[in-house]
Amino acid sequence: MQNDFTKAMDFRHACKLFDENKKINEEEMHYILEAGRKSPSSFGMEAWKFLVITNEELKAKLRPFCWDQVQITSCSHLVVVLAGIDNVKVESGIPKKRFMRREMPQEKLDFYMDIYAKHLEHTLSTDENIYAWTSKQSYIALGNMMTAAAFIGIDSCPIEGFEKENVEEVLGLDTTKYQVAVILPFGYRVNEQPAQQRLPFDEVVEFIK
């Protein structure tokens, strides 16, 4: 029997046009963003930030740098998912603060910090490498927010088609701290959902016994 989660997965699709006259209320948007905030992340670093844009002028400024996609301006809420850069570096002191949220003796804290620094030595060696790591993690939050939205009947459309540097400039980002990972509009569909196209289960899944 189909459960509510499966129904949400069937409901979700990459909505290409949102109803500009329908707005998501504050409680529903908070619910969606909480799904992102509570998502898992590597080492529990939560190296992301969600910019929630409802300002129509700002959306219009961003649209030309997002391949002129209509979703950018027709959506109710435009969420720009940022990947953390500085806040995962050992020298920032933030990783230590993240670990310290779990009460532990100094010896165990030192152990975790040592593992973190050694395991991620190459990853943390350049901002480019850090972005590759943290932007990849941000997609966990992205997926959870899209499913949470679908669960309450709200549409979304993940957008990777954008000019990263230009978008960051419009937003006035300090790219040593955060960089744009993906853009996620939310709203309500205008057109009926097209038939979902997916590969067969047996072509995607292989059981190894």
C-alpha positions in Angstrom: 0.0 0.0 0.0 1.3 3.4 -0.9 2.3 5.5 2.1 2.5 9.2 2.5 6.2 9.4 1.8 5.8 7.5 -1.5 3.0 9.8 -2.5 5.3 12.8 -1.8 8.0 11.2 -4.0 5.4 10.7 -6.8 4.1 14.3 -6.4 7.6 15.9 -6.7 8.8 16.9 -10.1 11.0 19.7 -11.5 8.3 22.4 -11.7 9.1 24.6 -14.7 6.5 27.3 -14.1 5.1 28.5 -10.7 1.9 30.4 -10.1 3.0 33.9 -9.3 -0.2 34.7 -7.5 0.1 31.9 -4.9 2.5 32.3 -2.0 3.8 29.8 0.6 2.9 30.8 4.1 5.5 31.3 6.8 4.7 28.1 8.7 5.0 25.9 5.6 8.2 27.5 4.5 9.7 27.1 8.0 8.7 23.4 7.8 10.6 23.0 4.5 13.7 24.8 5.8 13.7 22.8 9.0 14.1 19.7 6.8 17.2 21.2 5.4 18.5 22.3 8.8 18.1 18.9 10.3 19.8 17.1 7.5 22.9 15.0 8.1 26.3 16.3 7.2 29.9 14.9 7.2 31.4 15.1 10.7 28.3 17.0 11.7 29.8 20.2 10.4 26.5 21.5 8.9 28.6 23.4 6.3 25.7 25.2 4.6 23.5 28.2 4.8 20.1 28.8 3.2 19.3 32.3 1.7 15.6 32.7 1.4 14.7 35.3 -1.2 11.2 36.8 -1.6 12.3 40.2 -2.9 11.0 40.4 -6.4 13.7 42.9 -7.6 16.5 40.7 -6.3 14.9 37.7 -8.1 14.8 39.7 -11.3 18.5 40.6 -10.9 19.4 37.0 -10.5 17.3 35.6 -13.3 19.7 36.6 -16.2 22.5 34.8 -14.5 20.4 31.7 -14.0 20.0 31.0 -17.8 16.9 33.3 -17.7 14.9 30.5 -16.2 11.3 31.6 -15.4 11.3 29.6 -12.2 13.6 32.2 -10.6 11.0 35.0 -10.8 7.7 33.0 -10.8 8.4 31.1 -7.6 7.1 32.1 -4.2 10.4 31.7 -2.3 13.8 31.3 -3.9 16.3 29.4 -1.7 19.9 29.8 -2.6 21.8 26.9 -0.9 25.3 28.0 0.1 28.3 25.7 0.8 30.5 26.7 3.7 34.2 27.3 3.1 35.9 29.0 6.1 33.7 27.3 8.7 35.1 23.8 8.0 38.8 24.9 8.3 40.5 23.7 11.5 42.0 27.1 12.0 38.6 28.8 12.1 37.9 27.1 15.4 34.4 26.2 14.2 34.9 22.4 13.7 36.1 22.3 17.3 33.0 24.1 18.5 30.8 21.7 16.5 32.5 18.7 18.2 32.2 20.4 21.6 28.4 20.4 21.3 28.6 16.7 22.3 29.9 16.7 25.8 33.1 14.8 26.0 36.4 14.8 27.8 39.3 16.8 26.4 41.1 13.5 25.4 38.2 12.5 23.2 37.8 15.9 21.7 41.5 16.0 20.8 41.1 12.5 19.2 38.2 13.7 17.0 40.0 16.9 16.0 43.0 14.8 15.0 40.9 12.4 13.0 39.1 15.3 11.3 42.4 17.2 10.4 44.1 14.0 9.1 41.2 12.5 7.2 40.5 15.8 5.5 44.1 17.0 5.0 43.7 17.1 1.2 40.1 18.2 1.2 40.9 21.2 3.4 44.1 22.2 1.5 42.3 24.7 -0.9 39.0 26.5 -1.0 38.3 24.8 -4.3 38.6 21.4 -2.7 36.5 22.5 0.3 33.8 23.7 -2.1 33.8 20.3 -3.8 33.2 18.6 -0.4 30.7 21.0 1.2 28.6 21.6 -1.9 28.2 17.9 -2.4 26.9 17.6 1.2 24.5 20.4 0.6 22.6 18.2 -1.8 21.5 16.1 1.2 19.7 19.1 2.6 18.4 19.9 -0.9 16.8 16.5 -1.3 15.2 16.7 2.1 13.8 20.1 1.5 12.3 19.1 -1.8 10.7 16.0 -0.3 9.4 17.9 2.7 7.8 20.5 0.3 6.2 17.7 -1.8 4.9 16.1 1.4 2.8 19.3 2.0 1.8 19.8 -1.6 4.4 22.4 -2.5 6.5 22.3 -5.7 10.2 22.9 -6.3 12.8 22.8 -9.0 16.5 22.2 -8.3 18.6 24.5 -10.5 22.3 24.0 -11.4 22.1 26.1 -14.5 23.5 29.4 -13.2 26.6 31.6 -13.6 28.2 31.0 -10.2 30.5 34.0 -9.9 27.8 36.4 -11.2 25.2 35.1 -8.8 27.6 35.4 -5.9 28.4 39.0 -7.0 24.7 39.9 -7.1 24.2 38.5 -3.6 27.3 40.3 -2.3 28.8 37.1 -0.9 32.2 36.8 0.7 33.2 33.7 -1.1 36.0 33.0 1.4 33.1 32.1 3.7 30.3 30.8 1.5 29.8 29.9 -2.1 26.6 29.1 -4.1 26.0 25.3 -4.4 22.6 25.1 -5.9 19.4 27.2 -6.3 16.0 26.0 -5.3 12.7 27.7 -6.1 9.5 26.8 -4.2 5.9 27.5 -5.1 2.8 26.1 -6.7 2.6 24.6 -10.1 0.6 26.2 -13.0 0.6 23.2 -15.3 -0.3 19.6 -14.6 2.6 17.3 -13.7 4.0 15.4 -16.6 4.3 11.6 -16.4 7.3 10.7 -14.3 10.1 9.0 -16.3 12.3 6.7 -14.3 14.5 3.7 -15.1 13.1 0.3 -14.0 13.9 -0.8 -10.4 16.0 -3.8 -11.5 18.1 -1.6 -13.8 18.9 0.8 -11.0 19.2 -1.6 -8.0 21.6 -4.6 -7.7 21.5 -6.8 -4.6 24.9 -8.3 -3.7 24.6 -11.3 -1.4 
